[in-house]
Amino acid sequence: MIEYRSIGKTFADGTEAVGDFSLVLPSRTTTVFVGSSGCGKTTLLRMVNRMVDPSHGQVLIDDVDIATRNKVELRRSIGYVMQHAGLLPHRTVIDNIGTVLRLNGVSKDEARERSLAILPTVGLSEKQADRYPSQLSGGQQQRIGVARGLVTDPNILLMDEPFGAVDPIVRDELQQELLRLQRELDKTIVFVTHDIEEAFLLGDQVVILRTGGKIAQVGTPADIIAHPADDFVRSFVGLDKGARTLHVEERDGVSVVVDGTGKATGVLES
């Protein structure tokens, strides 16, 4: 379990990224922080592995204040996946995946063995093992980034807009892969995105943020759609445009689901 207790962060230039934020992120679920640029979502995520230290308040993991833990050891115990994968261009795929293992003192042979074993988990084969990042597609690079985050078998996986730099088709594939991984691996995932559709697809708990890390609403996707907290949330999730107000129309004997704008969104099966 991750808990934020009255966390705030003001940077050296006076910018207040997060004012006063408190929330519990349940274990073995995916919590998604979603909001526009400047809402503090990435700052909140990076506080979990102390890439950013708070100006005030506490972050606790399983009731332990992470300020009492060594930064390096903490970071190496938590998986981290970023937007552009962050692969080292001069190192092979397998060496990129095994980076944290090697930093943790694992032998080169064991690191290679464990890195090879994780490849099928992220939908890749050993054929890619000795290639370099420049020889991979954007989607493959992101899979390698996920593999590197998972290879140490961390309890917590932080994902900072990991699918934002790939095309829509690849993004959909990666989202489905993440859903599969969560079903199989049962991690505590903290995911950051600006895309409400992605948030609703991936999140067990969705946190909609205003500027300064202020919580607009927290809940399951269904709860937020059914009971938006205010007009800001209604607008953010698209309820004000009719995109989520659905009804069924019969068209040539087929029950078609249509949104409030008249756009067909699917077929209703009996």
Secondary structure in CASP SS format (residue, H / E / C, confidence):
PFRMAT SS
TARGET T0000
AUTHOR 0000-0000-0000
METHOD secondary structure of the structure
MODEL  1
M C 1.00
I E 1.00
E E 1.00
Y E 1.00
R E 1.00
S E 1.00
I E 1.00
G E 1.00
K E 1.00
T E 1.00
F C 1.00
A C 1.00
D C 1.00
G C 1.00
T C 1.00
E E 1.00
A E 1.00
V E 1.00
G E 1.00
D E 1.00
F E 1.00
S E 1.00
L E 1.00
V E 1.00
L E 1.00
P C 1.00
S C 1.00
R C 1.00
T C 1.00
T E 1.00
T E 1.00
V E 1.00
F E 1.00
V E 1.00
G C 1.00
S C 1.00
S C 1.00
G C 1.00
C C 1.00
G C 1.00
K H 1.00
T H 1.00
T H 1.00
L H 1.00
L H 1.00
R H 1.00
M H 1.00
V H 1.00
N C 1.00
R C 1.00
M C 1.00
V C 1.00
D C 1.00
P C 1.00
S C 1.00
H E 1.00
G E 1.00
Q E 1.00
V E 1.00
L E 1.00
I E 1.00
D C 1.00
D C 1.00
V E 1.00
D E 1.00
I H 1.00
A H 1.00
T H 1.00
R C 1.00
N C 1.00
K H 1.00
V H 1.00
E H 1.00
L H 1.00
R H 1.00
R H 1.00
S C 1.00
I C 1.00
G E 1.00
Y E 1.00
V E 1.00
M C 1.00
Q C 1.00
H C 1.00
A C 1.00
G C 1.00
L C 1.00
L C 1.00
P C 1.00
H C 1.00
R C 1.00
T C 1.00
V H 1.00
I H 1.00
D H 1.00
N H 1.00
I H 1.00
G C 1.00
T H 1.00
V H 1.00
L H 1.00
R H 1.00
L H 1.00
N C 1.00
G C 1.00
V C 1.00
S C 1.00
K H 1.00
D H 1.00
E H 1.00
A H 1.00
R H 1.00
E H 1.00
R H 1.00
S H 1.00
L H 1.00
A H 1.00
I H 1.00
L H 1.00
P H 1.00
T H 1.00
V H 1.00
G C 1.00
L C 1.00
S C 1.00
E H 1.00
K H 1.00
Q H 1.00
A C 1.00
D C 1.00
R C 1.00
Y C 1.00
P H 1.00
S H 1.00
Q H 1.00
L C 1.00
S C 1.00
G H 1.00
G H 1.00
Q H 1.00
Q H 1.00
Q H 1.00
R H 1.00
I H 1.00
G H 1.00
V H 1.00
A H 1.00
R H 1.00
G H 1.00
L H 1.00
V C 1.00
T C 1.00
D C 1.00
P C 1.00
N C 1.00
I E 1.00
L E 1.00
L E 1.00
M E 1.00
D E 1.00
E C 1.00
P C 1.00
F C 1.00
G C 1.00
A C 1.00
V C 1.00
D C 1.00
P H 1.00
I H 1.00
V H 1.00
R H 1.00
D H 1.00
E H 1.00
L H 1.00
Q H 1.00
Q H 1.00
E H 1.00
L H 1.00
L H 1.00
R H 1.00
L H 1.00
Q H 1.00
R H 1.00
E H 1.00
L H 1.00
D C 1.00
K C 1.00
T E 1.00
I E 1.00
V E 1.00
F E 1.00
V E 1.00
T E 1.00
H C 1.00
D C 1.00
I H 1.00
E H 1.00
E H 1.00
A H 1.00
F H 1.00
L H 1.00
L H 1.00
G C 1.00
D C 1.00
Q E 1.00
V E 1.00
V E 1.00
I E 1.00
L E 1.00
R E 1.00
T C 1.00
G C 1.00
G C 1.00
K E 1.00
I E 1.00
A E 1.00
Q E 1.00
V E 1.00
G E 1.00
T C 1.00
P H 1.00
A H 1.00
D H 1.00
I H 1.00
I H 1.00
A H 1.00
H C 1.00
P C 1.00
A C 1.00
D C 1.00
D H 1.00
F H 1.00
V H 1.00
R H 1.00
S H 1.00
F H 1.00
V H 1.00
G C 1.00
L H 1.00
D H 1.00
K H 1.00
G C 1.00
A C 1.00
R C 1.00
T C 1.00
L C 1.00
H E 1.00
V E 1.00
E E 1.00
E E 1.00
R E 1.00
D C 1.00
G C 1.00
V E 1.00
S E 1.00
V E 1.00
V E 1.00
V E 1.00
D C 1.00
G C 1.00
T C 1.00
G C 1.00
K C 1.00
A E 1.00
T E 1.00
G E 1.00
V E 1.00
L C 1.00
E C 1.00
S C 1.00
END
